[in-house]
Structure formats: structure tokens, C-alpha cells
Amino acid sequence: MDRISDHAAHQSALSSSSAQPAAPQTGALGSVQPGTLPSFPGRRSAMIDWRRKMSDHIAYALLVYTALQIFVTVGALKSSGGSLLPYFALVMLVVAIIPACRRFESRWNRLTDEQAHDPALARYYKRDRLALWALAIGLPFALTALFKGLAIAFA
């Protein structure tokens, strides 16, 4: 089991062990103080759903990835002449991104409804979001550069 699920399971065990939910801390004027979240029973829809946010980022990252892949591969095809290496790079790019995106999606979809709204998962979400975008933006350039280098080395 990964850290996200472990953390979420630990947080739900902590929250289920307390008899009464903690009331939000309020200041003199009744506003919620920084670092605390108000509790609104029955208003889960207003809370952050990490599963949906990650799914949205995966969809946008795939669009960006596809656009970059087309742009970079077409540029490599124009410069390489009759080599099959850019086509091989295109296939490798598709093969590489699908398992990575499925991994990100499955990690977040395993969360229960309670865990999906846990604000303590923000740092794991940010870490996975950064890794996803690094892959989506960096992978087309890295693999195309690798295959262009191989084409130059073996030419």
C-alpha cells in the first residue's frame, strides 16, 4: 500500500476514535481562524475531492502531452529524412505515458469518500501533480532527444 492510502487510513482511524467532532476554532468576530476548517454536516460537495482534482489534471496533462508529442515528433520527422527512429520514438512515447497516467489515477481512485475530502492529503496531491506535469512536459522532449542522439550516434 502506498503512502496516500496509509495516511488516509491513519487519519480516518484517528477521526473515528474521537467521540465528538472538533468544532472549528473561531476568533472574536466568529470567523474561522487560519489553519482550521469549519465543519458543515451534509456539505461534502463544497469540499475538495482529491480524486476529481487528480483526474482533471491527468486529462489536461494528456492534452498537453499529446500536443507536445505531435509538435516534437513532427519536428524530428522533418529533420531526420527517411529514418524510422522518429516513428519508434512516437510509439515509445505512447507506451510510456499510459501506464504512468493509470498509476496516478488508480492511486487516487482507491480513496474512500471520507479520505477523498481529507485536507491532510494536500502535500501528496501536490507531489503527484508535480510528477504528472513533469512527465507530461518533459517526456516528449527527453525521448525525442534520446532518439535523435541515437540516430546521430549510429549514422
C-alpha positions as CSV (number, residue, x, y, z in Angstrom):
1,M,0.0,0.0,0.0
2,D,1.3,3.5,-0.8
3,R,1.7,6.5,1.5
4,I,-1.5,8.2,0.4
5,S,-3.7,5.2,1.4
6,D,-1.7,4.7,4.6
7,H,-2.0,8.3,5.5
8,A,-5.7,8.4,4.7
9,A,-6.3,5.2,6.7
10,H,-4.4,6.6,9.7
11,Q,-6.4,9.9,9.5
12,S,-9.8,8.1,9.4
13,A,-8.7,5.9,12.3
14,L,-7.9,9.0,14.3
15,S,-11.1,10.7,13.4
16,S,-13.3,7.6,14.2
17,S,-11.7,7.2,17.6
18,S,-12.9,10.6,18.9
19,A,-16.4,10.6,20.2
20,Q,-17.3,14.2,19.1
21,P,-16.2,16.1,16.1
22,A,-14.0,19.0,16.9
23,A,-15.7,22.4,16.4
24,P,-13.8,24.9,14.3
25,Q,-11.9,27.5,16.2
26,T,-13.4,30.9,15.8
27,G,-12.0,34.3,16.5
28,A,-13.7,37.3,18.2
29,L,-15.9,38.1,15.3
30,G,-16.9,34.5,14.6
31,S,-14.6,34.0,11.6
32,V,-12.7,30.7,11.2
33,Q,-9.0,31.1,12.1
34,P,-6.3,30.3,9.6
35,G,-5.2,26.7,9.6
36,T,-8.6,25.3,10.7
37,L,-11.6,24.1,8.6
38,P,-15.2,24.6,9.5
39,S,-17.4,21.6,9.8
40,F,-20.6,21.6,7.7
41,P,-22.5,18.4,8.0
42,G,-24.1,17.4,4.7
43,R,-22.0,19.8,2.6
44,R,-19.4,17.4,1.2
45,S,-19.8,18.8,-2.3
46,A,-18.2,22.1,-1.2
47,M,-15.1,20.3,0.0
48,I,-12.1,19.4,-2.1
49,D,-12.3,16.0,-3.8
50,W,-8.7,14.9,-4.4
51,R,-9.8,12.1,-6.8
52,R,-11.6,14.5,-9.1
53,K,-8.8,17.1,-9.0
54,M,-6.2,14.5,-9.9
55,S,-8.5,13.1,-12.7
56,D,-8.8,16.6,-14.1
57,H,-5.1,17.2,-14.0
58,I,-4.5,13.9,-15.8
59,A,-6.9,14.8,-18.5
60,Y,-5.2,18.2,-19.0
61,A,-1.8,16.7,-18.8
62,L,-2.6,14.2,-21.5
63,L,-3.8,17.0,-23.8
64,V,-0.6,19.0,-23.3
65,Y,1.4,15.8,-23.7
66,T,-0.3,14.9,-26.9
67,A,0.2,18.4,-28.3
68,L,3.9,18.4,-27.4
69,Q,4.3,14.9,-28.7
70,I,2.9,15.9,-32.1
71,F,5.0,19.1,-32.2
72,V,8.3,17.5,-31.2
73,T,7.8,14.4,-33.3
74,V,6.8,16.3,-36.4
75,G,9.9,18.4,-35.9
76,A,12.0,15.3,-35.6
77,L,10.4,13.8,-38.7
78,K,11.2,16.8,-40.8
79,S,14.8,16.9,-39.8
80,S,15.7,13.2,-39.9
81,G,14.7,12.4,-43.5
82,G,13.8,8.8,-44.1
83,S,14.7,7.3,-40.7
84,L,12.3,5.1,-38.8
85,L,13.6,6.3,-35.5
86,P,11.1,9.1,-35.0
87,Y,8.2,6.7,-35.6
88,F,9.7,4.4,-33.0
89,A,10.0,7.3,-30.6
90,L,6.3,8.1,-31.2
91,V,5.3,4.5,-30.3
92,M,7.6,4.6,-27.2
93,L,6.0,7.9,-26.0
94,V,2.6,6.4,-26.2
95,V,3.7,3.2,-24.4
96,A,5.4,5.2,-21.7
97,I,2.6,7.6,-20.8
98,I,-0.3,5.2,-20.5
99,P,0.9,3.2,-17.5
100,A,2.1,6.3,-15.7
101,C,-1.3,8.0,-16.0
102,R,-3.1,4.8,-15.0
103,R,-0.9,4.6,-11.9
104,F,-1.7,8.2,-10.9
105,E,-5.4,7.7,-11.5
106,S,-5.6,4.4,-9.6
107,R,-3.7,5.7,-6.6
108,W,-6.3,8.5,-6.1
109,N,-9.4,6.5,-7.1
110,R,-8.7,4.0,-4.3
111,L,-9.6,6.6,-1.7
112,T,-12.9,6.3,0.1
113,D,-15.3,9.3,0.1
114,E,-14.1,10.4,3.5
115,Q,-10.5,10.1,2.6
116,A,-11.0,11.9,-0.7
117,H,-12.0,15.0,1.2
118,D,-9.2,14.9,3.8
119,P,-7.2,18.2,3.6
120,A,-4.2,16.4,5.1
121,L,-3.6,14.8,1.7
122,A,-2.8,18.1,0.1
123,R,1.0,17.5,0.1
124,Y,0.6,14.1,-1.6
125,Y,-1.6,15.6,-4.2
126,K,0.9,18.4,-4.9
127,R,3.7,15.8,-5.2
128,D,1.8,13.7,-7.6
129,R,0.6,16.7,-9.6
130,L,4.2,17.9,-10.0
131,A,5.4,14.5,-11.1
132,L,2.5,14.2,-13.6
133,W,3.2,17.5,-15.2
134,A,7.0,16.8,-15.2
135,L,6.2,13.6,-17.1
136,A,3.7,15.2,-19.5
137,I,6.0,18.1,-20.4
138,G,9.4,16.5,-20.1
139,L,8.9,13.1,-21.6
140,P,8.3,14.1,-25.2
141,F,11.4,16.2,-25.2
142,A,13.6,13.7,-23.4
143,L,12.7,10.7,-25.5
144,T,12.9,12.7,-28.8
145,A,16.4,14.0,-27.8
146,L,17.4,10.4,-26.8
147,F,16.3,9.0,-30.2
148,K,17.9,11.9,-32.1
149,G,21.1,11.3,-30.2
150,L,20.9,7.6,-31.1
151,A,20.3,8.4,-34.8
152,I,23.4,10.7,-34.8
153,A,25.5,8.1,-33.0
154,F,24.6,5.3,-35.4
155,A,24.5,7.3,-38.6
